[in-house]
Each structure stands twice: as structure tokens, then as C-alpha cells.
Amino acid sequence: MSDQLSIAGTALEYFHVCAFFNSRDEEYDVLAPFFAQGVQQGEKNVHIVDPCLMDEHRARLSAAGIDTSRCEACGLLEILPWRKAYLDEHGVFDKDHMLATLDAMATSAPDGAYRRLRIMGNMAWALHGGAATPEKLIEYEAEVNDVLSRNRQPAVCVYDVSKLSGAMMMDLLRTHPLTIVGGVVQENPFYTPPAQMLQELRAREQAAPSTA
């Protein structure tokens, strides 16, 4: 039987998922079984989380039946703080570096010691502290589609609904072919192909009034 790839009982046909949650309890209720499924199938989980919540993240995975110590020791689970992935040493988002990092991770999965790579990124870093402009975030979310589709590896971007404006949520929807809202997986009718989305972002930038 072939390996399964599903979230909340729905088989995945796309590899870039935007997950909107109202609470951390809801987030783990939906995603912990997805992580556990990967471990059971000998696949690697890479989770990029708030450095202040890494211990809590491990505890929640353990509560879901994942042997976090064993999985981290054998390489089936890697938990990274934001500054070892999205952010540089100054706490600033480096889009090109992150895309290259993901590409390298995803490319190595089929030939390494695990069958598939399951990536989860908590995106709260982008919504406070000036780490990235909204435009850079949306540009990244559009471009990462090509990386994930080319390598056929799944990634879930986690957002707290309460932290998003209506305009930001719409742009995020447009950069993800699959969404999770209210714990339900849905094919996204608002999804816009990366080339078209990037062209629109450039047009917005050109149309923006100069602050000089």
C-alpha cells in the first residue's frame, strides 16, 4: 500500500497548504495527526516555530503520541526556531535564502534516509516586529509554490486568524492552492498562479505613491 498523505481526513492533491486557526488547541487537533502519520511512515517532519514555544511544541507532539525524543535523535523530527530558517541573525526575513533552504531540504528527501518531508511553518514572525513587509511575505508565499510542486513535498503555513487583516488574509488565500479553515480542508477557489500573483505585486508596487 502506498504511503498516505492527508490532513483532517482529506487526501492532499496539492503541496502548499495555508492553515488558519483560532487557537493553538485547534491547531494541534488538526495537525498533530498529520505529523504522526508522517512519523509512522518513516517520513521526516521539519517544524519551524516560535523559539519561545519550542518546549510546548514538543509537549503537544508527545501528547499526540509522537515519541519526540526518539524522533529527534533519529532525524525523523527537526524543530527549528525562526532564526534558523525564516530570519537572519538580525531578525530580518531573507526570502531568497529561505527559498533556497526549502529547495535543498525538499530535494534531499527522496534520496535520504526518509521517504518524504513534511514541513510546518508557524508564520507569526511575519505579523509583528517588522521582520518582513506584507509584500515580501506574499511574494515568498507565491514563489514557494514552485519549489514545493517541483519537489512534490508538502508544507503547511500556520496563521493565527486573529492577527490578520482582511486584505492580508485574502492575499494569503490567493497564494495557497489548499486551505484549512475551521478544521476543514478545502480546495481554494481564490488561488492565483505564482507568475500572475508576482506580476500583480509588482504592479501594486509601481502604483504605490512615492514617500520621497
N, C-alpha and C positions, 0 to 999 in steps of 0.2 A: 504494500500500500504506500502511495506517495505521501510525503510529508504534508501536513496541513498548515495552512496559513489563514487564520481567521481571527476576527475581533468581534466580541459580543455575539457570537454565533453566526456571523456573516463571513463567508469566504471572501478574501481580498482579490480583487482583479486589478487594483492599482497599487502603487508603491509609496505614495506620498499622502499621508492622512493628516488632516487638521482636526484635533480633538478639543472641543470646547467643554469645560467643566465648571460647575457652580461650587464645588467643594473638593477637597483632597480625598474625602471618603468616596465620593462619586468617581473620581479619577482612578483610584486603585481598584474599586469594584469592577470597573470596565477593563482596565489594562493589565492587572495582575494575572488573570488567566492567559492573556496573550503572551506575557513574559514566560509564564510557567510552561506553556505549550512549546515554546522555543527550547527551553532547557530540556524538556522531556525528549525532544527530537535531536538533541545534540547540536543545537544552534547557539550562536553567541548573541547575548544581549549587551548592547552598549547604551548606557543611560547617562545623559548629561543633565545634571541637576544643580539646584542652588547649593553652594557649599555649606550653608548653614543647616541644610536639611538632609545631608548625606546619611547620617546615622538613622534618622527617622525613615528614610527611604529603605535602608537595609531592613529595618524592623518590620516595615509593612510588607516587604517581599517575603520575609521569614514567616509572617503571619499568614501569608497566602500559600505556604507550603514549599517555598523555594529555599534550599539549603545555601544561603548566601555565602557563607564561609567557604564551603567546598567549591561552589561555582566560581568565586573569585580566585581561589587558589589554582583551579584547573583551567581558567581562562574563558569559561562559558559566560561569565558576567564581569563587565568592566563598568565601574561607576566613576564618572569624571565630573569635577567641578567646572563651572562655566569658563574659568580662566585657563583651562587646559583644552578648550575646544573653541567656543564661540569668541572669546575675548582674549586680547593680548595682555601683556604684563601690565599695561596701563589701564586695563578695564575697558578698552575700546574694541568694538566689533571689527573683525578683519574678514570681510566677506570672501575674498579670493582664497585666503588661507583655509577657511572653513570648508569651502567647496572642494579644495584640493585634498584636505584631510578626509572628508567623506568619500571622495572618489578612491583614495588609497585604501580606506577601510573596506569599502564595498568590493573593490577589485580583488582583494586578497581572500575574501570569504570562500569562494568556490574551491580554491586550491589549498586552503589551510587545513587546520585541524577541526573545523566545524563546517556544517553544511550550508548555513545561511546566517546572515547578520540581521538582527532586529535592533533598530535604532529608536531611541526615545529621547527627545529633547524638550526639557521644560523651558519655555520661552519667556519666563517672567523677567529675565535680564533685559529684554528689549523694551520693556514698558515703563522703565523707571531709570533714573540715574544718568541719562544721556549717553548710554553705551552705543546707541545707533539711532540714526534718524529713521522715521517711519518709512521713508523712501528706500533707504538701504535695506531695511528689513524685508520689505515687499519684493525688492529686486532679488535678494537672496532666495526668498521662498519661491519665486518664479524660476530662477536658474537651477535650483536643486532638483527640480523635476527631471531635467535631462540626465543628471548624474544618477539618480535612483532608477530611472527607467532603463538607462543603458546597462546598468549592472544588475538590474532586477532584484534589488534589495528593498525591504520595506522600512519606512521611517514614519514615526508619529510625532507631530509637533503639538505640544500641550499648551493650551492657553486658558487663563482664568477669565471667564466671561465678564466678571465684574470690573476688570481692569481695561476693557476695550471700549473705544468709542464706536458708534455705528459705522462710520466711514472706514475705520481700521478693520473692523470685523468683515465688512464687505470685501475689502481688498484681500484679506486673508482667505476668505472663501474662494475668491477668484484664482488664487494660486495653488489650490489643492483639489485634485480630482475626486477625493473622497473625504467625507466629514463625519465626525461623531458629535451629535448634539442630543442632549438628554439621554445619553447612553445608547442611542440608536445610530447605527451605521447607515449612511445614505450616500448614494452617488450624487455628486454635486452638479446641479444644472447651471451654476454660475461659473464653473471652471473655464478659464481662459488660457489657451496655449501660451507657453512661455514667450515665444517670439512676439506675439501680439501684445502680451502684457508689458513686456520690456519696451516696446515701441510706444505704448501709451504712457508709461512712466517718463520716458524721455520727452514726450510732447508736453506733459504736465510741467516738467522742469523748465522747458523753454518758455512756457506760457506764464510761469510764475513771475510776479513783479520783482524787479531788482531791488536789493536792500542797500546798494551802494549810494 
